[in-house]
Amino acid sequence: METKTQLTSGLGYWLNNSVTLKLFVIGLLAIVLLIPSFQVTSLIRERQQRQRSVVAEIGRSWSGPQVLGGPVLVVPYKTMVKTVVGDVEKLEERVQHLYMLPEDLHIAAETDTKLLHRGIFDAAVYEAKVGMKGRFGPLDLAKADVTPEQVLWEKARLAIGVGDLRGLKNSPTITLGEQAYEPETEYADIGVFSNNLVTAPKLSGEPWEQLPFALTLDLRGSESLRFLQLAKHTHVEASGNWGAPKFFGKFLPDEREIRDSGFTAQWEVPHFSRTLPQQWTAAQATIGERIEPDGSDDYYEAVTFADMPVAASADKTHEATGFGIQFLQPVDHYQKAERTAKYAILIIVLTFVALFFTEVITKRRIHIIQYVLIGAAMIVYYTLLLSFSEQVGFNAAYAIASVATIALIGGFLAQLLHRRRVALIFSAILTVFYVFIFVIIQLQDMALLFGSIGLFITVALLMYFSGRINWMRTDTDEVAVQAP
């Protein structure tokens, strides 16, 4: 009968030399290391959110994103509305509005973009000169069931929407017909847009076949410049000195050219996709901005109507689509760092597997604590990558963090195994891992293909080397490596 000492000794030998137990503990350790890798991802997102808040703060100081809408011609008219108070029925005079959109709108925008710095963060801001010209078609009063006598011509207004009025560098001159006007702040209660440039044109009531308009805006803005599709036919030409624009919204440019020194783009937007009518009546209509619920980059403007007793059909909500240019940072190192961190478990598992095969082939035991230290070095790698990328950019930071981590682990193995050649081979394997991840990060459409091929080759190599190991020996025996 075995003594207690012999049992304890046998159990201890099995715990120290069991391949099955060693693989189980290594797998468990890899899973445990997911916890700090998730914390690293959270840290990256926190820093990214910090960058966004700084960019938004700079934008608030400079000027926010600009969205241009209009012009919209607003013609008020008197109408009699039947009301019932108790048992008494009476007619009340109310003022309604007839809203009219342009037939043609031509926009020419030239932007000058630069970076403003605050600490380690940068924000793209721009100055833009935007020329808008076009024409209104004839006003169809009969279609709205309005007579010329009902119209209050002296209270007609022309409204133009500007995303952030603080970005206006000077007061623009708006030409309507043959007259030139300057916008007045006392007309802001017209409320067509969230922020309005409003003028009071002198309309005599004489019918017109077309009513031309023109204006030039000198604007400051940040992040994006967008336009609303309000005219029956909209033509936009945009150019600038920014080499990394993103065209977004419901319409992409018909023609574009992007160079390192700048970009040019043209849109031709017909009215077929527009849900707004050419003219409508309402007690009050506002065109307000809102973002798609799915959080995408497609924006649209929703027109809402309030207190509308004139026609039942006017209670509908209409939409006007938006499109434009977003001034992206040339390199978003936070996004690349987060994508790199998502491959942390893959790097850890492949490194541990390579380390285990190194242990088996060299017949030198590596303690589980040493696995923990190597895993910790690979987790610290991502904090090095994040911190250096904020200072020197992602590519340089990736090289610095990779070389430092590979040198640390390689030197540790050289001291541990007392075999410099084995440590160099393992360092070369780590280099292949990190280069493989870097290539995937740089790719866009081909990332999945190259990643799948790389993983297939990795599994094939693991199958080859595992075939050289005699796994059928007892756990208490040394694991034998077969000759090639």
Secondary structure, DSSP 8 states (H G I E B T S, - for coil): ---HHHHHHHHHHHHHH-HHHHHHHHHHHHHHTHHHHHHHHHHHHHHHHHHHHHHHHHHHHH---EEEEEEEEEEEEEEEEEEEETTEEEEEEEEEEEEE--SEEEEEEEEEEEEEEETTEEEEEEEEEEEEEEEE----TTTTT--GGGB-GGG-EEEEEES-GGGBSS---EEETTEEE---GGGGGG-SBSSEEEE-----S---S-EEEEEEEEEEEESEEEEE--SSEEEEEEEES-S-EEEEES---SEEEEETTEEEEEEEEEGGG--S-SEEEESEEEEEEEE-TT--S-EEEEEEEES--S-GGGGS-EEEEEEEEEE--S--HHHHHHHHHTTHHHHHHHHHHHHHHHHHHHT----HHHHHHHHHHHHHHHHHHHHHHHHH-HHHHHHHHHHHHHHHHHHHHHHHHS-HHHHHHHHHHHHHHHHHHHHHHH-STTHHHHHHHHHHHHHHHHHHHHHTEETTS-TTS--EE---
